[in-house]
Amino acid sequence: MAALEHQLNPTPRTESRGQRAVRRVQSILLWMQLTRNLAVRDVETRYKHSLLGLYWAIINPLVTAAIFSFLFGVVFHAVTGSIPYVVFLVTGLTFWNFFANGVMSATGCIAGSAGLLAKIYFPRVVLPTASVFARMIDLLFSLIVLVAVILIYRVPIHWSALWVIPLLGVQVIFTLGIAYLFASLNVLYRDMTQLVGLLLMVWMYMSPVMYATTTLNGTLQGILLMNPMGGMLQAMRDLIFVGHVTDMPFLWSAFAWSAFAFLAGLSVFKRIEPLFAEVM
């Protein structure tokens, strides 16, 4: 631990501008390595002593999709156009669950790492970042499920689906911003975890995860798609199944909200960070 702390925070000394630049690059690389290690530890801890291990990353979305497919597809007869409802639903759940699980994991990561924070200094922002990136494993398995469902139902997809990859990067930025905000606030207010769980539940129903916005009137459709997650989910489905984004203004709005959320969340985190030691 002491060696790692010395690498992350070397003793200040007189050095040239070039040496300072090199040291900054080395620090960034070390922080990236620490983020990766913490993300791996998060995944290992979550599935340690688990009977099915990583298979839960496949079972959970399948069970959730089965329940919602019955409720909305069979009971309420949700209309999703030419796309089978199961495919429509699994697509929405795949990207929504990454966001929701990433935010939930990050919310308690600072308060739950008091022992580690007491042993070594490192940028505290690494913890929520690692929590979000650890959920990439779940996302990978969910994407495998999504591809399997698309193949089973023989739904044609377009080459524009490749644009989902950079769009997923935008979603990661948005998720990190929300994660930074709630992770820092949870140190001050420990009931934040319950509040975030409630907020995410409401947020999911306000996003086109389980229903298509095309069945709604124009005003309500616009309100739901102004939600950044709504705009991104709609765009991802369009890119995969339609071939182009049908509501481009809402996607640009999602880009703007993602940048704002990231900068605002990081700013709040940095402001509260000096209080971590006092509160914990």
N, C-alpha and C positions, 0 to 999 in steps of 0.2 A: 504493500500500500504506500509506504513512504517513497519508494522509487517512482511509482506512478505519479504521486503528488509532486515530486521534484520535476518530473517531465512536464506535467501540466502547468506548473508554476515555477519555472526556473528562477534562480536568484538574480535579481536585477543587476545589471552592470552596464558600463559604458560600452556602446556598440554602435556601429555604423547603420545607416538607413537600410543597406542591403542585408545586414545581419538581422535587423529587426523584422524585415519582410520574411526572411527565411524562418525565423522563430515563430512568426505568426502562422505561416503555412504548416510548420511542424505541430503547433498547438491545435490547429484545425484538424489535421490528420489524426492526432491523438484523441481529440473529442469524437471524431467520427468512429474511431476504433472502439472507444468506450461506449458510444451509443449502440454500436453493433453488438458488443458483448452483453450489454444490459438487455437488449431486445432478445437475444438468444436465451439469457437467463430467465426472462419473463416467460418465454414459451416453454422452457423446460420445467419451470416451477408450476405453471398452469396445468401441465399434463403429467406431472410426476406422480407416480403411484396410481395412475389412472388405468382402468382395465382396458379401455379401448384407445387411449392415447389420442393421437392426432385424428383418428377416425371421427372423433366428436365434431371436428371442423366440417365434416361432411354430413353427419347425422343431424346436427342442429338445424342447418338450413333446409334439409329435406323434410324434417318433421314440421318445421314452421310453414314451409310451402304447402305441405299436405293439408294442414289445418286451415290456412287462409284460402286455399283453393276450394275446399269444401264450403266454407262460409260464404265467400264472395262469388265463387264461380258456380256453385250448385244451388245454394240457398238464395242468394241475392241476384244471381244471373248478371254478373258484371260484364259489360260490353267492352271488348278490346280490339274491335275490328277484325282484321284477317289473322292476327296473332293469337294462337291458343292461349287461354288465360293462364295456364300453368307456366308457359314460357314467359309471358308478360310478367307474372308475379316473381318468378325466380330471378329474372333480370333485375327487377327493382330491389329485391331483398339482398342480392349479391353486393351491390354497391352501397345500399343503405346500411347494412349490417357492419360493413367496414367502418363507416363513419361513426355509427352509434357505439360500437364496441371499442373503437379507438378512444372516443371521448370518455366513456365510462372507465376504461382502464387507466387513462391518464389522470382522471379526477382525483383518485386516491393515491397516486404514486408518490407524491412528495411526503404526505403524512405517513405513508406506510414504509418509508425508507429512512426513518430517523436514525437508526443504527448506522447505516452506511454514511449518512451525511455527517455524523459525529466523528467518523474515523478519518475521512479524507475530504479535501476541498476539490471540487470540480464544478464547472458551470451547472447550476441546478436545472437549467432548461434541458439538459441532456435526458433527465428522467422522463418527463412527459413525451419528449421526442421518441425515446426508445419504446415507450408504451404504445404509441401509435404505430411505429414501424413493426412492432412485434405482431400486430394484427394483420400484417401482410401475409403471414402464413395461412391464417384463416381465409383471407381473400383468395389466395391461390387455390385452395381446395374448393372454395365456393365457385370459382371460375371453372374448375373442372366439372362440377355439378351442372353449371349453366350450359357448358358445351355439350354435355351428355344429354340434357333435356332438349336442347335445340336439335340434336341429331335424331333423338327418338321421335320427335314430332315432325321432323323433316321440314323445318322452317328455313327458308332461304335467307342467307345473310349477305351483306354487301362488303366490298373491299373497304368502304368508308369506316367499317368497324375498327380498322387499325387506328383511327383517330381517337378511339376511346382511351388509348394508352396515354397521350399527352393530357387528355381531359381528366384522366385519373390522377395525374400529377397535380392538376388544379384542385381536385378534391382533397388530396393529401395536404396541400397548403391550407385549405379552408379548415380541415380537421385539426391540423396543428394549432391554428389560431384559436379555435374554440377550446382545444385541450389546454393550451397555456393559460387561458383565462380561468377555467374552472379548477385546474390543478392549483393555481396560486390562491384563489379564493377559498378553496377547501382547507387550506392551512389555517385560515382565520376563522372560518365558519364550518364546523365539521358536519353540519346537516346538509352541506352542499351536495353530497352524494345522492341523498334522497331527492333533492330538488332537481338534480340533473336527470335522474331516472324518470321523474315525472315529466320534465320538459321534453326529453327525447321521445316519450310515448306520444305526447301531444303533437310534437314535430313530425313524427312518422305519419300520423293520420292527416296532417296538413300538407303532406308531400305525396306526389303521385306514385307511391310504392305499390299500392294494391288496386288502384283504379286509374282509368285513363281520363285525362282532363278534357278530351274531345267531347265527352258526353255532358260537359258542364256549360253553363252560359258564359258569354265572353268576359263579363266582369269577374266572376268567381274564378274562372280559368286564369285570368291575368294575375289575380291576387295570389293564387297558389304557385304560379310559376315565377313570381317575383321572389319567392323563397329560394335562396341560392341552391339548396339541395334539390328543390323541385325542378329548377331550370337545368341542372346538371343531369338528373335522372331522365328527364324528357329528352335531352340531347343525346344521351348514351343510347337510349332505345332507338331514337331516330337514326343514328349512325349505324347501328347494327342491323335494323330491320327495314328502314325506309331508304337509306342511301344518302340522306342529307338532313341537316338540321332544319326543322320546320318552323321553329320560333327562335330565330337567331338573336333578336333583341334581348330575350330573357337569358340566353347564354352569355352575352356580353355583360349583362347585369350580374350574373353569377361570378364571372371573372372579377368584376369590380368588388363585389362583396367578399370574395376569397382573399384578395389583396388587403382589403380593409380589416377583415377579421384577423389575418395573420399579424399585421403590424400592430393592431390594437391589442390583441391577446398577448403578444410579446412585450409590448410596452407596459401593460398592467403587471405581467409577470416580473419584469425587471424592477418595477416600483415596489412590489410587495416582497421581493426576494430578500432584502436586508432584514425583514421582520421574521424570516423563517426560524433563525436561531433562537430568538426571544420567545416565540410562541411554542416551538417544539422542545 
